[in-house]
Amino acid sequence: MRELIAEKPFSNEFIPYYYQIANLLRGKIESGELFAGMKLPKELDLSKHFGVSRVTLRQALAILEKEGLVTRERRKGTFVNHGGVKSKMIQLTGVVWEEGAGGEDLRVISTEDVEATARLEEFFGLGDGEKLTRVQRLRMAEQTPLCYVMNYLPQKLAKDIPQEDIRTRSMLHILKSRLHIPLGKIQQTFEARIAESDVADHLSIGVLAPVLYVETFVYSKSGEPVEFSQIYYRGDQHRYRVELVSG
């Protein structure tokens, strides 16, 4: 629990403290830092650490409990759940639509090597000390940010990508056409979220504005993990539509 105790959550004075605490804990649960079955510190200890009342702390825990990420047991404490919320899976057949094969209006924020979270270590099968390359970009339209994109790749793949492609091509197009990787299974999760400070800054929207969050795990045809992405779409600029045909 040292990672939790060492960190303060209040990055924006205009966002309710209970929301920022819930967001900090959620991120640590999703990354695996707070693992399934772990017991969180006592409410009194957490409230003292964050400098909030127990009422505020309980509001944060109530959010996580509603999301299925923790379970609160009377007289026993608060425990991280195994797997969190279980999404209902719907299998869609056909081609995964890829936004813009080339000539996109992309703005590169950064390309850097970063430490992998426990979740991504497991997905990519990384060894001790291995890092990932993270590419952060904005997709623009007439100088307006449409979405904020973070792509994570193994370093051995990322080093072969020309900088020009990063400035002009979607990552799926780069994997297929530049690196010549036959793509296989692609798993996507769609989720409605509220913009935090950094996402709001990148997208030029207000803090707490609605965003569509999409995360994607990409495998090669042989089953090797090749890419993970996180994308935040502006809620006022996007609509998602699925057409289903009965058999």
RANORNOR-V461284 format. One record per helix or strand of 3 or more residues. SS is the DSSP state (@ for helix, = for strand). FROM is the first residue (numbers start at 0). LEN is the number of residues. Records with the same first field share a line. If there is no record, write none. Layout:
BEGIN
SS->FROM-LEN ; FROM-LEN
END
This chain:
BEGIN
@->1-4 ; 16-15 ; 42-8 ; 53-13 ; 117-7 ; 154-4 ; 162-6 ; 170-8 ; 196-7
=->69-4 ; 76-4 ; 105-9 ; 131-10 ; 143-11 ; 182-12 ; 209-11 ; 224-10
END
